[in-house]
Amino acid sequence: MDIKYKIFGPKLLDRLETSFDNQFERYVQLILLTGLGGYKEVCPVFTLKSYKDTRAEKDKGLDGFIRHGENKYECFSITGPKHTSKWESKFNKIKKDYQAAKKYCEDRKYKMVKWNMVINFYTIEEQERAIIELAEKDGVDVEVYNPRRLFQLLRTEEDYYKVAQGMGEAFPIGASIEQLAHHEFAFVALKSFILYENNGSFDEKLKLLHDIRKYIYYRTFFNLTEDEVESGKGARRPALLIGKNTKIHTKYQETYQYMKDNQGQGIIYPTGLKPKDAIRKNDEGYLIPIKNLSGIHSVIIYLEKLLLEKGNYKIEKAFEAIIKDRDKVIKQRKSV
């Protein structure tokens, strides 16, 4: 997937991840109609028919389809439970959706060749396997779309613009990163690091890191007072100045959880925990405290080092190196 979208892309993904019920279904339909709508040319003599939603079947388990040939249907079901729902409740709804899609096709003598289940949460391997087995036993191919997988259906910058407008996203389309508040930007930056890890070219990754660092420096030095400049404090270590001049109001300070899903893809989400002083490892992955933009700046330094040395970066490797170097400094201080 070419990364052509603006820095607002991760903000839209966050909208999708945090929505539920009717709002989630509306967002999903928007993405499906944008990403799969119209005719997709595969080769000069073959095209895939477009996705159609089934508004008349609302809450009946079948939410859309793609027609392949005379009587072959690829079905789509959408479920967006509240994020506090238990797995048993989620799975029961998914089972009902599959049975409804199956009945829809059987009643009309259609052959269901594929069933796509779109969900607003991330599954572990056993849960995804359980969903797949619902239809596999009937000889039906299955695809489970979590928010990130669904988001990958958007392939062009125009696709992102359409979806952003449809979501009513307040963040201006095509806006520059300078227009984001510090806490918004921190989350967008972390999301961008993850999205670019497996998708961007070397040049795209390097440009991303440079653009984000440029924004941080702009905010840092723009906020220096005359007294600080005249007293020479502007020459202090960038990390100290960044921490001082990009403070986030306590209301918006956050600790983010970084972890891998069952496909090995990185995901990040706010935990609601009060942020501590440094990145640390936990059972799920890593906790990233954000009180200001100095933490983002540190991550950029380590990601760039990996990128320049190895031609690519791994976010986990950067977190490991940050923790290792911090522990080394603490040990040295204690030995003095």
N, C-alpha and C positions, 0 to 999 in steps of 0.2 A: 504494500500500500504506500503510494507516494504521500509524503507529508506536505500537503499544500495549504492546509487550513491555518488560520491565524492563531495567535496565542489564546484566543477565546475558546478553542476547541475543547480543552479539558474542562472548562467551566460548563459547557453544555453536557458533557458526560456526567458531571456531578449532578446536574439537574435530573438526568435520567435515573441515576443511581438512587437518588433520595425521594423520587416520586412513587406513588402507589395508587391503587384503585383506578378510578376513571382518568385521573391525570396521567398516570403511567400509560394506560391504554392509548390515550390521545397522542402522547409523545411517540409511542411505538408505531402507531399507524402513520404518523408523519414521517418517521424515518423509513419505514417499509415502502411507503408510496414514493418517497424521494429516491431511496437507494435501489429499489426494484421496479419502480414505475416506468412506463414507456417501454420501448422495445430495445433490448440490449443486444447489440450485434456481436456475435461470437465469431463468425467467419462470413465471407461474402454471401453464402447461400443459406445461412441458418441464423435465426434469431430466437431468443427466449421471450415468450409472451409475458406481459406485464402483470405485476401484483395487483389484485383487486381486494378491497376491503369488503366486509359483509355487514354493513350497518344494520340490516334487517335482522341479523342473527345475534344482536347484542346480548351478551351474558348467556348465550346458548352454547358456548364452548368452541365454536368456530368463528374466528375473527377475520379471516382472509384466505385467499387461495391464489395459486398460479395454475392456469390450465395448460397441460402439456398434451397436445393432440386432442382426439375426439372425446375421450372419456377418462383421461388420466388427470388426476388432481394432486397438486402439492398443497397441503393444508397448513394454516397457521393458527395457533391458539395463543392467547395472551393472558397472563395472570400476574397481577401486581399486588400481592398481599401487603398488609402493614408489616413493617420491619420487625415488629415485636411478635409476630405470629410464629408458632412452633412448626417444626418440619412436618409433623403428622398432619396438621391442618393444611399446610401448603400442598403436600403430596395428594391429599384427598381431593383437593380442587383440581389438581393437574390430571388425576385419573378421570374425573368427571369430564374435563375438557377433551381428553382423548376419546372417550366413549361417545361424546357428542359429535366430534368431528367424524368419527367412524360411522355413526348412524346417519349423519348428513349425506355421506357418500353412498352408503348402502341403499338408503331410501331412493336415491336418484340413479342408482346403478352406475356410479362412478367408481373407478379404481383409485384408491388413495396410494400414490407411489412414495410420498414422503410426508412426514408430519414434523412441523417446526414448532417447538414450544418456547415461547418468549417469556422470560421471568425477570423480575426486578431484584434478584439476589444472586449471590455466588454460592455454588454448591461444592461439597466435597465429592471425591470420586465415587463413593458408594451411593450418594444421592443422585448424581447424574446417571449412574448405571441403572438405578431403579426407574428413572424416567424413560430411558432408552428402551428398557425391557418391556415397557407397556405396549409399545408398537412393534418392536422387533419380532415378537412371537406371532404377529400377524403378517410378517414378511414386508413390513413397511420401514423404509429408511427413516432415521430420526436425526434431527439437529436440535440441540438445546442452545438457545441464545440468551446469555446473560447480558447485562448492559454493555460491557466492553465489546463482546462479539457482535452485538447488534450495531454498535457505533461504527464498526469497521465496514459496514455496508455503504457508508458515506465515503465516496472516493475522490470527489473533486471539491475545490474551494466553493464552487457554486452550490453543491449539495449542503455544505455547512451553513452557507448564508440562508438557504431556504429553511433549514431546520431551525436555525437561530431565530428567524423571523416568526416562524410558526409557533415556537415555544414562548414567544413574547419576551425573549431574554432582554433584560434591561441593559446589559453590557453592550455598548455600541458595536455594531458589526464593523469589522475592520479596524477597530480602535487600537491605539498603540498601548503598550504595557504601562506607559507612564500614567494612564488614566485609572489604573486600579489602586484601591486602598492597599496598605501594606499586608493586612491579613488575607485579603482576596488574592493578592499576587503570590504570597507564599504558597498557598494551596495550589494555584494554577502552575507555579514553577515545579512543585513536586510531582504533580500529575504529568507535566510535560516531560520531565526527566524519564518517567516510566514509559510514556507513549513513544518517545524517541529511541529508547534503549534497543528495541528489536525492529524498528521500522525505518529510522532515519539513516541517511548516508553519513560518511565521515564529515563532509562539509556541512550538512544540515545540523548534525549534533554540535559541531564546533560553533556554528553561528548561533544556535540556541543558547549555549552557555555564555557566549560573548554578549548577546542581547540582554540576557537576564542580569549579568554582572554589570553591564552598562547602566541598566535601570537602577540597580542598588547603589552604584556610585553616584548617579545623578541625585537620588534622594538624600544620600549621605552628605555630600558636599554642598548641595543646594541649601541644606538646613543649617550649615555652619553659621554661627553668629559672627559679627564683626570683631567682637572681643576675642573669640577663639582664633580667628585668622591672624589678628595682630599679635596675640600672645604666642603664636607658633604651635598651638594645639592641633592645627590642621595637619601637622606633619606626623602625628601619632600613628601607631599601627592602625591600618584600615579596619581591622576587626573591632577595635575599641570604638572608633567613630561610628561604624555601622550600627553597633549595639546601642549607642547613645542616641543616634539621630533617626533611627527607624523603629522606635519603640511602638508596640501595638498596645492599644488600650486593653486593660485586663479583661474587659467584657468579651473581647475577640481573640484573646490568647488561647492557644489550643495545643493538644498533644495528638499527633497523627500516628496511626498504626500502619506500618508497611509490612506486607506479607505476600506470600505466593498462593495463587489459587491452585486447584487440582490439575490445571493445565500448565503449571509452572510460570504463569504470567503474574507480574507484580501488580498489586492493587494497594491503594492507600485510602484511608478514611479517618475522619475525626473521631476521637474516643470520648471527648467530653471531660477528660482528665486534666487536672491543673498541671501545666507544664513545669517540669523540673529543669535543671541547668544544662543537660547534655543528652545527646543521642545514646540510647542504651538498648541492649538486646533483651528480648523476652521470648516466651515459648512460641509465639506466633511469628515473630520476625524481629522488627525493630520499632521502637517508640521514638518519635521525632518531636521534640518540644519546640514550639514557635512562640517566642515572646517579642522578637524583632527579626530583622532580616539577616543577622550575622550567621545564623545556622544555615540558611540557604547559601550564603556566600561560601561557607566552609565546604558544603557539599559540592559546589561548583568547582572549587580548587581541586578537590580529589577526583572528581569526574573528569576534569580536563587533563589531569596528570595521567590517568588511565587511558584516556582517548589518545593522547599524543604518544604514549609509550607503546600501546598495544593496537592502536587503530580502531578501538571500540571501548565502550565502558560497560561495567556491570554495577548497578546501584548498590547491591549487597557488598561488593568488594570495597566500594567507597565508604560505606558505613563501617565495615570491619576495620579499615585503615584509620578512620577517624577515631574509633574507640581505642585501637591499639596505640596510636600516637598519644592520645590523651592519657592513657594508663601509664605510658612510659614517662611522660612529663611529671605525673603525680608521684611516681616511684622515685624519680630523680630529686624532686623537691624534698621528699621524706628522708632521703639519704644525706642531704646537706646538713 
